[in-house]
């Protein structure tokens, strides 16, 4: 499902939402704040509490970028780093 399309319609039962006590909330890029989050992530990398290598599932050259996007579209892997 492509959530970026403007013609996608989501139907929800108001009664189901009310009875389950749920909240409907949107998020763009995880609702991160780059001004706050990037310095915090950089500190975690520098002090050794975050190893960025564990976040990378694949590395490829520019010639493999299209295949990396195809894998991403199929939901395979998390992050591919494209190296020049």
N, C-alpha and C positions, 0 to 999 in steps of 0.2 A: 504494500500500500504506500503510495506516494503522498505523504502528508503536506508537501509543499504546494500541491495543486489547490487552486481556489474552488474547484467544483466538488470537492469531497464534502459530503454531508454526514454528520454523526448524529444518530438518534439515541436519545437517552430517556428513560422513564423517570420523570420527576418523583414519582412515588417510590421507586426503587432507591434513588439517591437519598431521599428523605429518610426512609426506613433503615437504610444501612449506615446513615450518618457520614456519608462520604462528601468529599469536597472536590470540585472540578477545578483544576488549575493548569495553566499553560506554562511552558518553559521553552526558552530559546537558549540553545547552547548550555543547557543545564542551569540557566539563570546565574551564570558566573559573573563576577565583576573583575575584569582583567586588571584594573588598577589595584585591587586588593589581592586577588588570587595569584597572579603571576609572581610578584615578589615573595609571597608565602611559599609557592612551589619552588622557586629558585633557592630560598633558604633551606628548604627540606633536602634538595639535591646537594647543596654545598655542605650541610652538616651530616649527610649520609643517611638520613631517615627515609629518603625516597631514592630508589634506584631507577632511573628512567629506562634502563635497558629492559626491565620487566614489563614495560608498557608497550614495547614494540614486538609485533608478531612476525614481521618480515622486513627485509631490506631489498631494494631493487635499484637498478639504474634507470635512466630515463626511458630506455627501450622497454622496460617492464611496467611502466606506469599504467598503460591501458589495461593490462592483465590485473594489476593491483586494484583498479577501480571495478573490474568485473568481479573479483573475489569479494570486494566490499559489498557490491550489490547483492551477491548471493549470501551475505552474512558470514563469510569465512574470514576469520582473523579479526583483530581489533584495529591495529594501526600498522601501516606500512610506511617506512621512511624511504623517500626517493632520493638517491644519491647521484650527484652529477658525474 
